[in-house]
Amino acid sequence: MVKQLSSTDNNLTNDFVENSERVFKDTVKVLQTCLQTIILTKHENDYGNNKQEQTKITIETQKNDDHEIQEKELVIEDLNNKYQQASQIIDQNNKKYEEELT
């Protein structure tokens, strides 16, 4: 830290220069610490934003996948219904032809 300037005028210049150097070095250390803190905070914020964006993309992808799965299930259900209807019609036609033959 800063040392007290001497009360004598003999060392006043030396003490002032010495104190100025200490103050300068301490100021540099404080500024370096501030800069490091700012850089770390920025990196943390960037990482947090990227993580949020990745989470958002993942959620949107899951929603899209769920929607596609639901659409496919509806198509499959519709095809099953049409198959059953076609099978019933074929069965009815077969019965008619068998009755006509007998």
Secondary structure, DSSP 8 states (H G I E B T S, - for coil): ------SSSSSHHHHHHHHHHHHHHHHHHHHHHHHHHHHHHHHHHHHHHHHHHHHHHHHHHHHHHHHHHHHHHHHHHHHHHHHHHHHHHHHHHHHHHHHHH-
